[in-house]
Amino acid sequence: MMLPHAPLLLAVVGFGAIGQALVQALVGDDRVRLAQVIVSPASIAVAQAACAVLAPDVRVASTLDLGPGHRPDLVVECAGHAAVLAHVVPALQAGVPCAMASVGALHDTGLLARLEAATREGGTRLQLVSGAIGAIDALAAAHYGGLDDVVYVGRKPPLSWAGTPAELAFDLARLAAPQVVFRGSARQAAAQFPKNANVAATVSLAGLGLDRTQVELVADPGVVRNVHTVIARGAFGRLELQMENLPLAANPKTSALTVYSLVRAVRNAVPGIAI
């Protein structure tokens, strides 16, 4: 007689729009148990109130509990760049596998080195989720055959660029035609547009790297969805992908697909067939 597996103990770092949507999507999956939600000290009361509805038994705190009896089986980060250093690095060092949404944080070569060292120290794995983009498996495979060039174009409604350097350079509310708000390398894009350039960083890390991947970011009054285009050429042939993603209702800077990619990462971590 086969014994049922214990549910995967999940810790979620960040409980904003993405974190709450992730937890809501996992409600009812008895293979997963939300054990910890990690937020800033100032956000604990708000997170506790939200968790009271979604997951009443969860521990809400400002640091991960990695001790015996509380150690999670998987840590999912969806809190922004600062949380990667504060929470993902210690979890990896302790041997806990992690899935990371804030891929744009890896424009910082020092942080990337810290994460690589932490995975070796803990003997575990850090998964960079695909987020709002697709075909990352094909691009990563093509890398091994040799890539000649990779270009990413991110096109969003003008007000989706509010709170970025684009807001200082353009009157976003009055744009009548598409306007390029950034053109340069993926590393520069991730540094200057940290809340909008995770896709650019993901594409670059799968392919030619942060410095050789070319990025164009566009404020376009003619679109109502977040449009991502990737063009790659190499020994494998040519790839062209265009995705028109609906934004997350609670955060127009984020594609809803980002949440679904995190759900997939969690469900692929439980015993069973993964694709």
C-alpha positions in Angstrom: 0.0 0.0 0.0 1.4 3.4 -1.0 1.4 6.1 1.6 0.3 9.6 0.6 2.9 12.2 0.4 2.9 15.0 3.0 1.9 18.3 1.5 4.7 20.6 0.3 5.3 23.3 2.9 5.4 26.6 1.0 6.9 29.9 2.1 5.9 33.0 0.1 8.2 36.1 0.3 6.0 39.1 -0.5 2.2 39.4 -0.2 1.3 42.2 -2.5 -0.8 41.7 -5.6 1.3 38.8 -7.0 1.7 37.0 -3.6 -2.0 37.2 -2.8 -3.0 36.0 -6.3 -0.5 33.1 -6.0 -1.9 32.0 -2.7 -5.5 32.3 -3.9 -4.7 30.1 -7.0 -3.3 27.4 -4.7 -6.3 27.4 -2.3 -7.9 23.9 -2.4 -4.7 22.1 -3.6 -4.2 19.6 -0.8 -0.7 18.8 -2.1 0.5 22.3 -1.0 0.3 23.9 2.4 1.1 27.6 2.9 3.3 27.6 6.0 4.9 31.1 6.0 4.3 34.6 4.5 7.2 36.9 4.7 6.7 40.7 4.5 8.3 43.9 5.8 7.6 44.6 9.5 5.4 47.5 8.5 3.2 45.2 6.4 2.7 42.4 8.9 -0.8 43.5 10.1 -2.1 44.0 6.6 -0.7 40.6 5.5 -2.3 38.9 8.6 -5.6 40.3 7.7 -5.4 39.1 4.2 -4.2 35.6 5.3 -7.1 35.4 7.8 -9.3 34.8 4.7 -6.9 32.8 2.4 -4.8 30.8 4.8 -5.7 31.3 8.5 -3.0 29.0 9.9 -0.1 30.6 8.2 2.8 32.2 10.0 3.2 35.9 9.0 6.6 37.4 9.9 9.4 39.5 8.6 12.0 36.7 8.5 11.9 33.1 7.4 11.9 30.4 10.0 14.3 27.7 8.7 14.4 25.7 11.9 13.4 22.1 12.5 9.7 21.6 12.3 9.1 24.9 10.4 11.6 24.7 7.5 9.7 25.1 4.2 10.1 22.7 1.3 10.1 25.6 -1.2 10.4 29.4 -0.9 8.8 31.5 -3.6 10.0 35.1 -3.9 7.6 37.8 -5.4 8.6 40.8 -3.3 11.1 42.8 -5.3 14.8 43.0 -5.6 15.7 43.8 -2.0 13.9 40.6 -0.8 16.2 38.4 -2.9 19.2 39.3 -0.8 17.4 39.4 2.5 15.5 36.1 2.2 16.4 34.0 -0.9 20.1 33.9 -0.2 19.8 32.6 3.5 17.2 30.1 2.3 19.5 28.7 -0.3 22.4 28.6 2.1 20.2 26.5 4.4 19.5 24.1 1.6 15.9 25.2 0.8 15.1 25.3 -2.9 13.7 28.6 -4.1 11.7 30.0 -7.0 12.4 33.7 -7.9 10.2 36.1 -9.7 12.4 39.2 -9.5 14.8 38.1 -12.1 15.7 41.7 -13.0 17.6 41.9 -9.7 20.3 39.8 -11.4 21.6 42.8 -13.3 23.6 43.2 -10.1 26.6 40.9 -10.7 27.4 40.9 -7.0 24.0 39.5 -6.2 24.2 36.9 -8.9 27.5 35.7 -7.5 26.0 35.6 -4.0 23.1 33.5 -5.2 25.4 31.1 -7.1 27.6 30.7 -4.0 24.5 30.1 -1.8 23.2 27.3 -4.1 26.6 25.6 -3.9 26.8 26.1 -0.1 23.3 24.7 0.5 23.5 22.0 -2.3 20.1 23.2 -3.6 18.5 24.9 -6.6 17.2 28.3 -7.5 14.6 28.4 -10.3 14.2 31.6 -12.2 10.5 31.5 -13.3 9.6 32.5 -16.8 7.1 35.1 -15.6 5.3 37.0 -18.3 7.2 35.5 -21.3 7.1 32.2 -23.1 9.5 30.1 -25.2 12.3 30.4 -22.6 12.9 26.6 -22.9 13.5 27.0 -26.6 15.8 30.0 -26.2 17.8 28.3 -23.4 18.2 25.2 -25.6 19.3 27.4 -28.6 21.9 29.0 -26.4 23.9 25.7 -26.4 24.0 25.6 -30.2 25.1 29.2 -30.5 23.0 32.4 -30.7 23.9 35.3 -32.9 21.5 38.0 -31.6 18.5 38.3 -29.3 16.2 41.3 -29.2 13.4 41.9 -26.7 10.7 44.6 -27.2 8.3 45.4 -24.3 5.3 47.5 -25.3 2.8 48.6 -22.6 0.1 51.3 -22.2 1.6 54.6 -21.3 0.3 54.8 -17.7 1.9 51.4 -17.0 5.2 53.2 -17.1 4.2 55.6 -14.3 6.8 55.6 -11.5 9.6 54.9 -13.9 12.2 57.2 -15.6 9.8 57.4 -18.5 7.5 59.5 -16.4 10.2 62.2 -16.0 10.9 62.3 -19.8 7.4 62.1 -21.2 3.9 63.3 -20.5 2.5 59.7 -20.4 -1.1 60.7 -20.0 -1.0 62.8 -23.2 1.0 60.5 -25.6 -0.7 60.2 -28.9 1.7 57.9 -30.6 4.1 55.1 -29.5 7.2 56.4 -27.8 10.4 54.5 -27.1 11.2 55.1 -23.4 14.4 53.0 -23.3 16.8 51.4 -25.8 19.9 49.6 -24.6 21.2 46.4 -23.0 19.1 44.1 -20.7 21.4 45.0 -17.8 20.7 48.7 -18.3 17.0 48.0 -18.6 16.8 46.0 -15.4 18.7 48.6 -13.5 16.6 51.6 -14.7 13.2 49.9 -14.9 13.4 47.3 -12.1 9.6 46.8 -11.8 9.1 46.5 -15.6 12.1 44.7 -16.9 12.0 41.2 -15.3 11.1 39.8 -18.7 14.1 41.4 -20.4 16.4 39.9 -17.7 14.8 36.5 -18.1 15.2 36.5 -21.8 18.8 37.6 -21.5 19.8 35.0 -18.9 18.3 32.3 -21.1 20.2 33.5 -24.1 23.1 35.8 -24.7 23.4 37.4 -21.3 22.5 40.8 -19.8 25.1 42.8 -21.8 24.5 41.3 -25.3 20.7 41.2 -25.3 19.2 44.3 -26.8 16.1 45.8 -25.3 13.5 48.3 -26.4 10.8 49.5 -24.1 7.8 51.4 -25.6 4.9 53.4 -24.2 2.1 52.8 -26.7 -1.3 54.4 -26.4 -2.6 52.0 -29.0 -2.3 48.9 -26.9 -4.4 47.8 -23.9 -2.3 44.8 -23.0 1.3 44.2 -22.2 2.9 43.1 -25.4 6.2 41.2 -25.3 8.2 40.4 -28.5 11.4 38.3 -28.6 13.4 37.7 -31.8 16.4 35.4 -31.8 18.7 34.1 -34.5 21.4 31.4 -34.3 22.6 28.0 -35.3 19.1 26.6 -34.5 17.4 28.9 -37.0 15.1 31.9 -36.1 12.6 32.4 -33.3 10.0 35.1 -33.2 7.5 35.2 -30.3 4.9 37.8 -29.5 2.7 37.6 -26.5 -0.2 40.0 -25.6 -0.7 39.6 -21.8 -3.5 40.9 -19.8 -2.2 42.9 -16.8 -2.9 41.7 -13.2 -6.0 43.5 -12.1 -4.4 44.6 -8.8 -1.1 45.7 -10.4 -1.1 47.0 -14.1 2.7 46.9 -14.2 2.6 43.1 -13.9 1.2 40.5 -16.4 -1.3 38.0 -15.0 0.9 35.3 -16.6 3.6 36.1 -14.0 1.3 34.6 -11.3 0.5 31.6 -13.3 4.2 30.9 -13.9 4.7 30.9 -10.1 1.7 28.5 -9.7 3.4 26.2 -12.2 6.7 26.4 -10.3 5.0 25.4 -7.1 3.0 22.5 -8.6 6.0 21.2 -10.4 7.7 21.0 -7.0 5.3 18.4 -5.7 5.7 14.7 -6.6 4.3 13.8 -10.0 4.9 14.5 -13.7 6.2 17.9 -14.5 6.4 19.7 -17.9 
